[in-house]
């Protein structure tokens, strides 16, 4: 009787299982420990983590698998990503930029003659910023990685994700950050605080306001005149079309090209208008954040009209320390507000509002030169 009691007690202590402590057939299995099922952890080497891109704001850029070498976002994108360039550059404290486009398999971009291209759901735009130590030199040894920005077209629309580079890794920094930097430019030392924008600040530039008052995020630089870059025997746009990435491309010789601001061989007006288009027109357009200003700085706007600033007084700004009156005063670049605000650095005065901490001195000088060349007969500013 005693032995039967001991056997029964032993069975209870062992959970009424087999002799080795495992559950018997009629004993329910214990659940396995929970597994982290985040899509950010489900990527595999050498392939893009599309599931995470479309569903999750991953804490680390490497979670998406966008680059062969996760520590180098300046080259070698994972297939089917490819680098692209713009004819004229957005100014960001003399930073170098590395742009990449990722399209889902079998999807195409819809060509638009003047507005930003329509990219399908699943598209990803990547832009990495690297600050030089000497603006006259190039190469990886002369720069430091600062940030990588993602624009992702999800089912609900475009979303923005800024990542900060530190110690060889890029981490999501939704609230933005300030990065102190020192560089040599034109034999002068510039020490400043580079501003990585927050997600809210990203929306200031990328936000479009629809006629019904709703807003949405949209890419800025993917316009035909900014993408019409000479590429081998053709152009970047033609290559995209031949690769099946771009639909309904017209004859490339009919597409305008916005020249680089410092391209001395190009028309000065076209150089200035291209620069203002990429740096200012995303806000200064009918659907932009600064639409209330009435200032329209798109590449195809008529630069001889008041809507482009000719003899136009800006609403809601006091003229700054010098008390200037007109956005553009034909024949007088020094007293024109547009280049003046480009050299101001106080948050309430500077333009663009975000995206720069130092003055793009070359741009200010050339835009003033261009305004000086405008005939006074364009408008009466008195």
C-alpha positions as CSV (number, residue, x, y, z in Angstrom):
1,X,0.0,0.0,0.0
2,X,2.8,2.3,0.9
3,X,4.6,1.7,-2.5
4,X,1.4,2.5,-4.4
5,X,1.1,5.8,-2.5
6,X,4.7,6.7,-3.4
7,X,4.2,5.9,-7.0
8,X,1.1,8.1,-7.1
9,X,2.9,11.0,-5.3
10,X,5.8,10.7,-7.7
11,X,3.4,11.0,-10.6
12,X,1.9,14.2,-9.2
13,X,5.4,15.7,-8.6
14,X,6.3,14.9,-12.2
15,X,3.1,16.5,-13.5
16,X,1.5,13.1,-14.1
17,X,3.6,12.6,-17.2
18,X,6.0,9.9,-18.4
19,X,8.9,8.7,-16.4
20,X,11.2,11.4,-17.9
21,X,8.8,14.2,-17.0
22,X,7.3,14.8,-20.5
23,X,3.6,15.1,-20.9
24,X,1.6,11.9,-21.7
25,X,-0.8,11.7,-24.6
26,X,-3.7,13.0,-22.6
27,X,-1.7,15.8,-21.0
28,X,-2.0,19.2,-22.8
29,X,1.2,20.6,-24.4
30,X,2.6,23.8,-22.8
31,X,2.8,26.7,-25.3
32,X,6.2,27.7,-26.5
33,X,7.6,31.0,-25.3
34,X,6.3,34.0,-27.3
35,X,8.5,34.9,-30.4
36,X,9.1,38.4,-31.4
37,X,7.1,38.6,-34.7
38,X,8.0,42.1,-35.7
39,X,8.5,42.4,-39.5
40,X,11.6,44.4,-38.8
41,X,13.3,41.2,-37.5
42,X,12.2,39.0,-40.4
43,X,14.6,40.2,-43.1
44,X,17.2,38.0,-44.7
45,X,20.7,38.8,-46.0
46,X,20.9,40.0,-49.6
47,X,17.2,40.8,-50.0
48,X,14.8,43.7,-49.3
49,X,12.5,43.4,-46.4
50,X,9.4,44.6,-48.3
51,X,7.0,43.5,-45.5
52,X,8.7,45.8,-43.0
53,X,8.9,48.6,-45.5
54,X,5.1,48.5,-46.1
55,X,4.1,48.0,-42.5
56,X,6.6,49.0,-39.9
57,X,8.7,52.0,-38.8
58,X,11.8,50.0,-38.0
59,X,14.2,51.3,-35.4
60,X,17.3,50.6,-37.5
61,X,17.8,51.4,-41.2
62,X,19.5,48.0,-41.7
63,X,16.2,46.2,-40.9
64,X,14.9,47.0,-44.3
65,X,17.9,45.4,-46.2
66,X,18.1,48.3,-48.7
67,X,21.9,48.1,-49.2
68,X,24.3,45.2,-49.7
69,X,26.5,46.7,-47.1
70,X,24.2,48.0,-44.3
71,X,27.0,50.4,-43.1
72,X,27.3,52.0,-46.6
73,X,24.2,53.8,-47.8
74,X,26.1,55.6,-50.6
75,X,26.3,52.8,-53.1
76,X,25.4,49.2,-54.0
77,X,21.7,49.1,-53.3
78,X,20.0,45.8,-53.0
79,X,18.2,44.6,-56.2
80,X,16.0,46.2,-57.6
81,X,17.2,49.5,-56.2
82,X,19.2,51.9,-58.3
83,X,20.9,55.3,-57.8
84,X,19.5,58.4,-59.5
85,X,20.6,62.0,-59.8
86,X,19.0,65.5,-60.2
87,X,20.2,68.1,-62.6
88,X,20.3,70.8,-59.9
89,X,20.6,70.3,-56.2
90,X,18.7,71.0,-53.0
91,X,21.1,72.9,-50.7
92,X,21.7,71.3,-47.3
93,X,24.7,73.0,-45.7
94,X,27.0,71.8,-48.6
95,X,26.2,68.2,-47.8
96,X,26.6,65.5,-50.5
97,X,23.5,63.5,-51.3
98,X,23.1,59.9,-52.5
99,X,19.7,59.1,-53.9
100,X,18.2,55.7,-54.6
101,X,14.9,54.5,-56.0
102,X,13.2,51.1,-55.2
103,X,10.2,50.0,-57.2
104,X,8.3,46.8,-56.5
105,X,8.7,44.0,-59.0
106,X,6.6,44.6,-62.2
107,X,5.6,48.2,-61.2
108,X,6.2,51.3,-63.3
109,X,6.4,55.1,-62.8
110,X,3.8,57.2,-64.6
111,X,5.4,60.0,-66.5
112,X,4.2,63.5,-65.8
113,X,5.3,66.5,-68.0
114,X,5.6,69.1,-65.3
115,X,4.5,67.8,-61.9
116,X,6.2,65.2,-59.7
117,X,6.0,61.7,-61.1
118,X,3.2,59.3,-59.8
119,X,5.0,56.4,-58.1
120,X,3.0,53.2,-57.3
121,X,2.3,51.9,-53.8
122,X,5.4,50.0,-52.6
123,X,7.9,52.5,-54.0
124,X,10.7,53.7,-51.7
125,X,12.9,56.8,-52.1
126,X,16.2,56.9,-50.1
127,X,18.4,59.9,-49.7
128,X,21.6,59.9,-47.6
129,X,23.3,63.1,-46.5
130,X,27.1,63.3,-45.9
131,X,28.8,66.4,-44.7
132,X,32.3,67.2,-46.1
133,X,35.2,68.3,-44.0
134,X,36.4,70.4,-46.9
135,X,33.8,71.4,-49.5
136,X,36.4,71.6,-52.3
137,X,37.3,67.9,-51.9
138,X,35.3,64.7,-52.7
139,X,35.5,61.1,-51.6
140,X,34.4,59.0,-48.6
141,X,37.5,59.9,-46.6
142,X,36.5,63.6,-46.7
143,X,33.0,63.2,-45.4
144,X,30.9,61.9,-42.5
145,X,27.5,60.2,-42.8
146,X,24.9,62.2,-41.0
147,X,21.4,61.0,-42.0
148,X,19.3,58.9,-44.3
149,X,15.8,59.8,-45.1
150,X,13.2,57.4,-46.4
151,X,10.0,58.2,-48.3
152,X,7.8,55.1,-48.4
153,X,4.6,54.8,-50.4
154,X,2.4,52.6,-48.2
155,X,-1.3,51.7,-48.8
156,X,-2.3,54.7,-46.6
157,X,-0.1,57.1,-48.5
158,X,3.5,58.3,-48.3
159,X,5.3,58.3,-45.0
160,X,8.6,59.9,-43.9
161,X,11.3,58.3,-41.8
162,X,14.6,60.1,-40.8
163,X,17.5,58.0,-39.6
164,X,20.7,59.4,-37.9
165,X,24.1,57.8,-38.4
166,X,26.2,57.1,-35.4
167,X,29.1,54.7,-35.0
168,X,28.3,53.0,-38.3
169,X,24.6,52.4,-37.8
170,X,21.5,54.5,-38.6
171,X,18.8,54.7,-36.0
172,X,15.3,56.1,-36.4
173,X,15.1,59.6,-34.9
174,X,11.5,60.7,-35.3
175,X,12.0,63.9,-33.2
176,X,15.0,65.1,-35.2
177,X,18.5,66.0,-34.0
178,X,21.2,68.6,-34.1
179,X,24.7,67.5,-35.3
180,X,27.6,69.8,-34.7
181,X,30.0,70.0,-37.6
182,X,33.1,72.0,-38.8
183,X,34.1,72.3,-42.4
184,X,36.4,74.4,-44.6
185,X,34.6,76.3,-47.3
186,X,36.3,78.9,-49.6
187,X,39.3,78.8,-47.2
188,X,37.1,79.8,-44.3
189,X,36.1,77.6,-41.3
190,X,32.4,77.1,-40.8
191,X,31.2,75.7,-37.5
192,X,27.5,75.1,-37.3
193,X,24.7,72.8,-36.1
194,X,23.3,70.7,-38.9
195,X,19.6,70.0,-38.3
196,X,18.2,66.5,-39.0
197,X,14.5,67.2,-39.5
198,X,11.8,65.6,-37.4
199,X,9.0,63.7,-39.1
200,X,6.8,66.7,-38.5
201,X,9.3,69.0,-40.2
202,X,9.6,66.5,-43.1
203,X,5.9,67.0,-43.7
204,X,6.3,70.8,-43.9
205,X,8.2,70.4,-47.2
206,X,6.5,67.2,-48.6
207,X,2.9,68.1,-47.7
208,X,0.4,69.0,-50.4
209,X,-2.9,70.6,-49.5
210,X,-5.8,69.4,-51.7
211,X,-8.8,71.5,-52.8
212,X,-11.0,69.9,-50.1
213,X,-8.6,70.9,-47.4
214,X,-7.1,67.5,-46.9
215,X,-3.4,67.0,-47.0
216,X,-1.0,64.3,-48.2
217,X,2.7,63.7,-48.5
218,X,4.4,63.7,-51.9
219,X,7.9,63.4,-53.3
220,X,9.6,66.7,-54.4
221,X,12.5,66.1,-56.8
222,X,11.0,63.5,-59.2
223,X,10.1,65.9,-61.9
224,X,11.1,65.4,-65.6
225,X,13.1,68.7,-65.8
226,X,15.1,67.7,-62.7
227,X,15.6,64.0,-63.7
228,X,16.6,64.8,-67.3
229,X,20.2,64.0,-66.6
230,X,22.7,63.2,-69.4
231,X,23.4,59.5,-69.0
232,X,25.8,57.8,-71.4
233,X,24.4,58.2,-75.0
234,X,21.0,59.2,-73.8
235,X,19.5,60.4,-70.5
236,X,18.5,59.0,-67.1
237,X,14.8,59.2,-68.1
238,X,15.4,57.2,-71.3
239,X,17.3,54.5,-69.4
240,X,14.4,54.2,-67.0
241,X,12.0,53.9,-69.9
242,X,14.2,51.2,-71.6
243,X,14.3,49.3,-68.3
244,X,10.5,49.2,-68.1
245,X,10.5,51.5,-65.1
246,X,8.9,54.6,-66.7
247,X,5.7,54.6,-68.7
248,X,4.6,57.1,-71.5
249,X,8.0,58.8,-71.9
250,X,7.8,61.3,-74.8
251,X,10.8,62.1,-77.1
252,X,13.5,63.1,-74.7
253,X,14.6,66.0,-76.8
254,X,11.2,67.6,-76.1
255,X,11.8,67.5,-72.3
256,X,13.1,70.6,-70.6
257,X,16.2,70.3,-68.4
258,X,16.8,72.5,-65.4
259,X,20.5,73.3,-65.4
260,X,22.7,73.3,-62.3
261,X,23.0,76.7,-60.7
262,X,26.8,76.8,-61.2
263,X,26.7,75.7,-64.8
264,X,28.3,78.8,-66.4
265,X,27.5,77.5,-69.9
266,X,23.7,77.6,-69.3
267,X,21.3,80.5,-69.3
268,X,21.3,82.4,-66.0
269,X,17.5,82.6,-65.8
270,X,17.2,78.9,-66.3
271,X,19.8,78.2,-63.7
272,X,18.1,80.4,-61.1
273,X,14.6,79.0,-61.9
274,X,15.9,75.4,-61.6
275,X,17.5,76.2,-58.2
276,X,14.3,77.9,-56.9
277,X,12.2,75.0,-58.1
278,X,14.1,72.3,-56.2
279,X,14.7,74.5,-53.1
280,X,11.5,76.6,-52.8
281,X,8.7,75.5,-55.1
282,X,7.5,72.6,-52.9
283,X,6.2,75.2,-50.5
284,X,5.7,78.1,-52.8
285,X,3.0,76.6,-55.0
286,X,-0.8,76.5,-55.0
287,X,-0.9,73.3,-52.9
288,X,2.2,74.0,-50.8
289,X,2.7,75.0,-47.2
290,X,3.4,78.6,-48.2
291,X,0.6,78.9,-50.6
292,X,-0.9,81.8,-48.7
293,X,2.1,83.9,-49.6
294,X,1.0,84.1,-53.2
295,X,4.6,83.5,-54.3
296,X,4.9,80.7,-57.0
297,X,8.4,79.6,-57.7
298,X,8.0,76.5,-59.9
299,X,10.2,76.0,-62.9
300,X,7.4,76.7,-65.4
301,X,6.0,79.8,-63.7
302,X,6.4,83.1,-65.6
303,X,9.2,84.9,-63.8
304,X,8.1,88.3,-65.2
305,X,4.9,88.3,-63.2
306,X,4.0,89.4,-59.7
307,X,3.2,85.8,-58.7
308,X,7.0,85.1,-59.1
309,X,7.7,88.0,-56.8
310,X,8.1,90.9,-59.2
311,X,7.2,94.0,-57.2
312,X,5.2,91.8,-54.8
313,X,5.0,92.5,-51.1
314,X,4.9,89.4,-48.9
315,X,2.1,89.0,-46.4
316,X,2.9,88.3,-42.8
317,X,6.6,89.3,-42.9
318,X,8.0,92.6,-41.5
319,X,10.8,93.0,-44.0
320,X,13.5,91.7,-41.7
321,X,16.3,93.8,-40.1
322,X,16.6,96.0,-43.2
323,X,12.8,96.5,-43.7
324,X,12.7,95.4,-47.3
325,X,9.4,95.7,-49.2
326,X,9.4,93.5,-52.4
327,X,10.2,89.9,-53.1
328,X,11.9,90.8,-56.3
329,X,12.8,94.4,-57.2
330,X,13.8,94.3,-60.9
331,X,17.3,95.7,-61.4
332,X,18.1,95.7,-57.6
333,X,19.1,92.3,-56.2
334,X,20.5,93.8,-53.0
335,X,17.1,95.2,-52.0
336,X,15.1,92.1,-53.0
337,X,13.6,90.0,-50.2
338,X,14.0,86.6,-51.9
339,X,17.9,86.5,-51.8
340,X,17.9,88.5,-48.6
341,X,16.0,85.9,-46.7
342,X,18.3,83.2,-48.1
343,X,21.2,84.8,-46.2
344,X,19.3,85.3,-42.9
345,X,19.7,82.6,-40.4
346,X,17.2,83.4,-37.6
347,X,14.4,80.9,-37.6
348,X,11.7,83.5,-38.1
349,X,13.4,85.1,-41.1
350,X,15.4,82.5,-43.0
351,X,14.3,80.8,-46.2
352,X,14.0,77.9,-46.6
353,X,12.5,77.5,-43.1
354,X,14.1,74.1,-42.5
355,X,16.9,72.3,-44.2
356,X,19.8,74.7,-43.8
357,X,21.9,76.3,-41.0
358,X,24.5,78.1,-43.1
359,X,24.2,80.5,-46.0
360,X,24.5,79.2,-49.6
361,X,26.7,82.2,-50.5
362,X,27.1,81.2,-54.2
363,X,23.3,81.0,-54.7
364,X,22.7,84.3,-53.0
365,X,25.3,86.0,-55.2
366,X,23.9,84.5,-58.5
367,X,20.3,85.2,-57.7
368,X,21.1,88.8,-56.9
369,X,23.1,89.0,-60.1
370,X,20.0,87.6,-61.9
371,X,17.7,90.1,-60.3
372,X,20.1,92.9,-61.2
373,X,19.7,91.8,-64.9
374,X,15.9,92.1,-64.8
375,X,14.7,95.3,-66.5
376,X,13.0,97.8,-64.3
377,X,10.1,97.9,-66.8
378,X,8.9,94.5,-65.6
379,X,6.9,96.3,-62.9
380,X,6.2,99.4,-60.9
381,X,7.4,98.9,-57.4
382,X,6.7,102.4,-56.1
